[in-house]
Structures are given as C-alpha cells and as structure tokens.
Amino acid sequence: MEYKVVALDENSWRIEEFNHSSHVYMYLLAGTQRAVLVDTGFGTIELDEIVKQVTRLPVEVVLTHGHVDHIGGTGFFDKVYMHNADTKTYRLHCQENCRRLFLENEQRLREPKKELCLIGNRYVWDLGGRILQAVYSPGHTYGSICIWDEQRDWLFTGDSCCQGHILLNLSYATDIKTYLRSIEKLLQLPFKITWPAHHNIPVEREILQEFEEAATMLLQGQAVSREIEHIGGKAKEFCWKRIGIVYSVEEKF
C-alpha cells in the first residue's frame, strides 16, 4: 500500500494508507509533551518510521475500535489503548485469515500487538496543552469510541460516523437502538466538525443528525429498507440523504 501525510494544523496530521481498492485515515495529534495516534490502519506501511518523521515526541495509540483496517499497525508501538468491550472484535480481526480477506495481494503484514491497555467509558489524555477525551459510542462495534478534541472543537469518529454507510451487520455490532443512543450522546458535544476514518473529510456535524434521523425512522417503522448481499452475509440497507445504515436481517423493531 501507499501512504501520504497531510497537516491539519501545526500540531495535527492525517496519515492516509491506500491502494486501488482501500483507503483509511489515521490521525496524529500532538501536544507539548507527547502525542496520540488515532488508529493504525491495515499494517502495510512502516507506521513507526512515518510518525517519527512528523514528531519526535513520545507517541501512544488509541483505537477507535478493533477492526482490521484500524489495528494493523499496533505492533509498531509500545502503548495501545482500546475500549475493553472490543476485545473479542480485536482478537477476531487479528487473525491472519481475517486480515487477508481485505488485503489479498499484500505480501507482508505487521503482527498486531497482543497486549493492549484496556479502558472503560471514560478516559482522558493530557498531551501538554491539549486534552483528548474518549467518548464511548457503541454501534459499529460493542467498544467503539470517538475522540473529542475540545480545544479545537474536533471529533475523531473512526467508523461511528462518516459521509457513507454505518455497518451494524458485522460480528459484535450493536442494534440500531444502541447506535442511536450513541449518536444522540455525540450530538450533545459542542464540536464543529468530525474527522472520520473513511470517505469525505472533514465532515460537518449535520451528518450525525442525518444518522439520528435515519435510525429514528427505522425504529419507528417509517423507513423502507432493501435486502442486500454484504461481506457479513445478507443484510438490510436504508439510505437517507447522504448516509446509510446497513443492519442485520434479524433486527427486530
């Protein structure tokens, strides 16, 4: 895979890992004393060396969730944080056969880190002049979190929200009602834009409102879905404005 680094401001960078079929964003956020890397991509690039070219501060990692395209580079780093509710997801996606489903032509994959620092629903990173807060937001996985940068009014959402589809049909995803509660909680935060892991960037907060509307319509029986074939098997899809929700055919409202 290829990569590029894009500066968001003087202390924030986006690292993109991509090939012709896959594209994921990671975010390196620095204070005066240390830095945090949000997610680690597929693990096909020398992520530790790339990070060292950007900052000489000590770097810790926080995972927004345990999927293969977010955990691949964890083995490059000493300290990796993840919500404790995503341990089963992480173990599943660490398996070689699972990772190869997404990267069939890649010759080398970094071994993911086996021992993580597990956190609960509340956690704060003080980077020196910059505070990051974990916001528990189950939906895409049981242990999904978003990272709120209050100083900049930024929210790093992983796969919990993007200008695309939220996948609630995969193993260890929650039901729509749980996801809706997470979106409602996120909308209580006074952020201005979000930085997701995929698709268009940045994304205005109105996108979360569209997910809130779509989930509410599904739960109230006001939405018309269609059945689709998906990587997780048969699923249902509801498209609304600029977003969509893919969910299990077994979901009951």
N, C-alpha and C positions, 0 to 999 in steps of 0.2 A: 504494500500500500504506500501511497504518498502522504505528505503532510505539508501544512503551512501554518505559520503563526501570525496572528493579526492582533495588534494592540487595540484595546478598547479605551484605555486611558493610560496614564503614565505608570500605573501600578496594577493593571489588569490586562490579561491577554486571553485570546481564544486560540486553542490548538485544534486544528482540523485534521482528521485522519480519513482518507478516502481512496476509493478506486472507482471503476466504471459503474459499480452497482451499489456501493455502500458509502455512507458519509455520516460521521459522528463528530460532535463538538465536545471538547473539554475546556475548562476554564481555570486559568492560573491567577490567583488573587493574592496580592502581596500587601503586607503592612510594613512597619519599620523594623520588626524583629523576626518575623517568619512569614511563610506563605502557605496557602492551601490550594491543592489541585482538586477541582471538582470533576470526578470520574477519570477513567484511564483508557477508554477506547477498547479496541479489539486486541491490542498487544502485538501489533505487527511492526511498530516503529520503535526506535531507541528513545523511549519517552524520558528516561532519566537524563540523558545527554541533551535532549532538546530543552528540558526545563532548566538545566544548568547554563545553557546559552542565554537564557532570558533573565534568570535571577540567581544570585549566589546565596540567598537566604535559605535556611533550612526549610524543607518542604514536607508537609504532611498531606495525606489524601483523604478525601471524603467521597463516598459512593452515594449517588442518589438512589441507587437500587442495585440488585445483584445480577442483572442480565449480561450476557456475553459481550455486548458491544460497549459495556461500561467498566468491566472488571479486568480486561485482558492485560493491562499494564501494571496491575497491582504488585507484581513480583519485582518491579524495579525500586520499590520504596519500602522503608522500614516501618512506617506507621500508617495504617489504613483504617479509617473509621467507616462503619456501616451500621444501620439500624438492626437491632437484634431479631426483629421479625422477618428479616430477609435471609437468614442463614440457610434454609432449605433451597431457596432460589439460587443463592450463590453456589452452593455445592453442586447443584444440577448443572449450572452453566459453566462451572469449572471443568467439567468432563470434556475430554478431547473430542468425542463424537458429537457432542452438542455444539462445540465451537466450530467444528469443520462444516456443519450444516450451513453456516454463514460465510465461511472462508475456504471453500473447497480447493481453490487454486493457490492458497498461500503455502509457502514452503516451510516457514518457521513461525511458531507461536511461542511467546513467552509463557512460562508456567505461572499461573496466578498464585498469589500469596495465600498460604493455608491458614495462618493465624491472623485474625483481624481484631481491632479494638471495637467491641460492640457497644453501641449507645442506645439510650432509651428515647422517649418522646421529646426530651429537652436536652439541648447541648449547645454550648457557645464556644467559639474560637476567638480568642483575643490575639490578633496578629500584630498588635502595636499600632495604635491609632486607627484601627479598623476592626470592627466587630462583625462576625458572621454567626448567624443563628440557624440551627437545624429546625425545620418545621415539618413535623410528622404529617404525611399526606398519603395514606394508603389508598390504593386503587389499582394502578398498573401492576403493582406487587403489594404484598402484605406490608413490607417495610419501606416503601418509598418515602423519601424525604425531599424537600426543597430547601434551598439555602438562601436566606434573606440577608442582603447587604443593606442594612438600614441607612447607612451614611450616604449611599448613592441611590437609594430607592430602587434597587435592582433585586429581582428574584430569579434564582437559577433553578429551573424546574425539572431538569432531567427529561424523563418521558411523561411526566404527570400532565403536562400541558404543552402543546405546540400548535402551529398552524397546520394541522393534519389530523390524523386519527389517534385516539387513545385506544389501546388494546387492553380490554378487560376479559379476553377469552383465553389467555395463556395460563399455564400452570401457576398457581399461587397468586393469581389476580383476585381482587375482591369483587363483590357485586356492585351494581350501579348505585345503590343507596349509599354505600360506604364511600364510593368515589365522590358522589355529590356532596357529602358532608365535608370531605377534604377540600373541594373547590370552594365551598362556602367559607371555610376557615381561611383559605388563602386570600380570598377577596376581602377579608377584614383587615389585611395588612395594607399599609399605605404605600405600596410600591407603584412605580410608574411604568416600568417595562419588565419583561421577562426575557431570560436568555435560555432557550431550550437546548436539547441535545441534538435536535434534527430540524430539517426544513428551514423556513424563513427565520431570519434573525435581524434585530431583536423583534419581539412580539409585544404589542400593546396589551394592557390589561383587559380590553374588551374581548379578547379571545377566551379568557377564563369565563367571562359572562356568557359566551356562546355555549361553552361546555355546561355551565349551570343550567341554561335554558334547555339544552338537548336532554340532559339527564332528567330534569324535571318532567319534560314532556313524555319521556319513556315511562317513568314511574307512574304518571297519571293516565297512561293509556292514550295519549294524544299524538303518538308518533307512529309512522309507518316504516317498518324495517324490511330489509330483504335478506334472504339467506345467501351466504357466500361460502366459497371454499377458501380456507386460510391455512397458514403454516401450522396452526394449532388444531386443524380439523375444521369441520363445519362450524360456522358461526353466523351471527346476525349483525347487520350493519345498518346504522341510522346516520344519514348525512344531514347536517344542518348548517346553513350558511357556509362558513369557511372551514368547518371542522367535521369530525365524525366520531361515532362511538361504535366499536366492534365488541360484541359481548357474546357470552355463551348461549347456545340454543336452549340450554336447560334453565336459563334465568327465568324466575317467576316474579311477576309484579303484583 
